[in-house]
């Protein structure tokens, strides 16, 4: 009995207590639920992208994330998200309260924020700051045809500087995700020239290895070397190339079943001493949960099992990487 007490952390005790008194449809995980371990101090802090739980309310999503073993949720605070920007002062506190009820501290959110002078976007950041969130993803940017790429980079650098001033005041870190396609940051090599306009403190990159491999192929390691001073958070997901409707396209897969070399990637992250908040994304078939649907076509049990499998792969692969 004494030995069991040693491994029950405050977070796990809170999670167990809240789950015992709550009403949650998740007891399919009862066997793993009591498999409590002390988290290594150099382990990753992993949040589940809440887009994939938008078929649940705040209380249910918090209970699910806690029971599966996630450290937090990366809340969607954007149009069609778990929290709508126009309702942020009412609904973000409710979401944060649900997380705390199940022993999870709210830390990350995904937004469409880019303009520090936009009153609605500013209110989102102010509310997040008051609730203790620390990291958020910004909106995406494009290079318009009527302006040169270098001119756009200078403009975006100045806008990042303005956003950094607000972030510093609020104690937040804004992260721009590299996303494959015709987006700013897709090739990775363009981001440092933009981010260098800032103090590299309260803004940076949310590095997405899946999109980096799509765009960089076998040269992704060079891109990582270049962007590593600016990395403030990470996105984890996997993919492989396949033919869809007669065209080669990236096809999303569970972790370890695609083309991302997580063993080498995690070894490099450890070498560069990069250990920042992580958002786990599952964009393969989850009965609609991969798209953020409010209704799904497969059972919740099946969705949770796939999430737990990816989480276990992520934690184990990280711990084994050298």
Protein Blocks (a to p, Z undefined) as FASTA:
>chain_A
ZZmmmmmcfklmmmmmmmmmmccdkllmmmmmmmccdddfkbccddddfklmmmbcfklm
mmmmmmnopabdcddddehiabdfklmmmmmmmmmmmmmmnopacfbdcdfbfbfklmkl
mmmmmmmmmnopabdcdddddddfkbcfklmmmmmmmmmmmmmmmmmmnopacddddded
jdehklommmmmmmmmpnolmgccdddfklmmmmnmmmlmmmmmmmmmmpcbdcdddddd
ddeehiacdddddehiambdfklmmmmmmmnopacddddddfbdehhmmnopabdfbdfk
lmmmmmmmmmmmmmmmmmmpZZ
